[in-house]
Amino acid sequence: MFPFLQQPVCLKPLHVLQCHSKQDSSEDFSTQLWACAFQPLPDSTGAGGGSRLVATCGGDSLCVIDCETGMVMKKYKVPGEEFFSLSWSTVLMSRGGGASAQHCSIVAAGGKRGLVKLIHPRNNVAYGEFRASRKALSVLRFNHHQGNFLFSEPWLLLFDRFKNWRCELCVVDSQPIQSQILCNIVSNLLF
């Protein structure tokens, strides 16, 4: 029925990394890795594939790793945090002043503090942070077709396409959806 299943498969690891260990110790086997996600292709919404970069989170750090070379390209540490979830999105961004918008990958990460960190890996900057919950965040997901929609229990976050980096929070519960302006951060922080 499935001819490809009749062939034995031999998989060999290309790279073994331990980039989330405490104090970068090779002896630390207690720090848990909670989530990983491949970067969406820069000219798409990520629904149809990915790139050679993967983001991983666990302990107090989020890493961006090149799968082909096995190199940790970026590492973001937040002392006292424990990251449980992350999600990539590809959004159109412009430097302003009539410049044409280009596709740009961003990462949202959250954990035990209930804060969402917004990270622009290409420019090596964490450019935004907001409290999404008083409890730990176990789920963060950008919508693959609408890159400015971020879901985090119990919120649906709607970004205004990062023009002024305005974010509206919609509480998802039995009550009617309520929204409020959460933050205004100038988009030039992203570049």
N, C-alpha and C positions, 0 to 999 in steps of 0.2 A: 504494500500500500504506500509506504513512504520509503523509496529506495535509498534516500540519504541516511536513513536510520540503520541500514544494513552494514554500512561501512563503520569500522571502529574509529573512534575519535581519540586522538592523543593531544591533550592540552598541556602546555608547559608555561609556567609563569615567566613573563619577560622581566618584570620588575617586582621587587618586594619592598614596600615602603612602610615606615613606622613614623609618620610625620605628625601624629597627634599625641605622642607620648609626653608625659610631664617632664618639663625641663629638657626636652629632646633626648631623653635617656633611652638607650637601647634595652635597658632592663625593665622598663615599664610596660607591663602587659595588662594593666588594669583599666587604662583609659579606653572607653568604648567609642567606636565609630558608629554614628547614628544614621547618617544619610549621605547619599552621593547622587549627583545628577550631571549628565553631560551637557556641555554648553550647546545651545541651539545654533544652527548655522546662522551666520550674520545677516543673510538676506532673506530669512524666513522667520516664521513664528515658532519654529522648533517642532512642529507636528510631524515632520517627515524625516527626521534624522538629527545628527549632531556633529560635533567637531572632534578634534583630538584632545580637547581639554575637558577635564572632569573636576567638579568641585566636591569636596568631602568636608563633613563637619563632625566634630566630636571633641569632648573635653572643652578647653577654652579657646579652640582655634577652628578656623575654616581655611582649607588649603585649596589652591587651584593647581592641578597637576597635568603635565603634558604626558599623555598615555604612550606616545611613541618613544620619547626619550627617557621617561621615568623621572623627570625632573620636577621638583616642586617649584612652580613658577612664582606663586604668591602665597604668603601665609599671614593671616590676620589673627591676632591674639587679643582676647579681651579678658584680663584677669578677673577671676570670680564668676565668669559665665560658664555655662555648659551648653553648647549648641546641640540641638536635637533635630533641626529641620532646615532645609534650604530649598531655594527654587530659582531657576534662571528665567530671564525674560529678555527678549530682543525688542527694543523700542527705537523709534526714530528720534534723534536728537540733533539740535542745531546749535552752533556757537552764537547765533544771533547775528544781527547786522546784515541780514540778507543772505547769509551762508546757507547752502542747501543742506537739508537734513540727511543724516546718514544713520544706518542701522548700528545699534550699539548694544552690547550684552551687559546686563547687570545681574547681580545676585542679591536676593533677600535671604537673611539667615535669622533664626530665632532660637531661643532656648529657655533655660530655667527661670530667667528674670522676667520673661514676658515682653521683652523688647525685640523689635524687628530692626536689624541693621541692614541698610542698603549700601551695597558695595559696587564700585565701578572698577573691576579688576584691571582693565587695560591702563587706566590712569593711576592705579594703585592708591585708591582713596575710598574710605568709608564716608559717604557724603550725606547720609541721613540716618536718623534713629527716631523711633517713636514707640511708645508703650501700646501694645496691642491687647494685653491681658494682664491681670494681676497674678495669673498663674503661669506655669510653664507652657511654652508653645511646642506642641508636638507635630503640627502640620502647617506648612506654608506652601501654597501652590499658586503660581501665576497661570492665568488662562492662556492656553496655547494659541487661541485665535484672537484674543483681545489682551495684548501684552501689558496693558495698564490696569488690569483687574488682578488683585492679589487676594487669595482666600487664606484666612487664618482663623481657626476656631476662636471665638464666635463672631468674627468680623468678615465682611467683604469690603476690601479696600479698593477704591476707585481713584486712580491717578488721572490728572488731566493731561495725559500724554507727555508729562514731564516738561511742559513749556514753562510753567512757573513753579513746578513741583508742588502743586496743590494736591492734597490728598483728602478724600472724603471717606469717612467711616460709616458703614451701614451695619447696624446691629442685626444679626441673623438670629431671630428667635420668634416666639409666637406673637410678639408685638409688631405693629406696623414698622416698616423700615424707617429708621431715623438717620439723618446724616448730619454731620457737622464738619466744618473746616478744621483740619488738624494742624496743618503746617504750611507755611509759604517759605520755600527755600529757592533762591535764585538758581536757575539751571546752569549758570556759568560755573558753579562749583563743580559740575560734572566734568568739565574740560580742563 
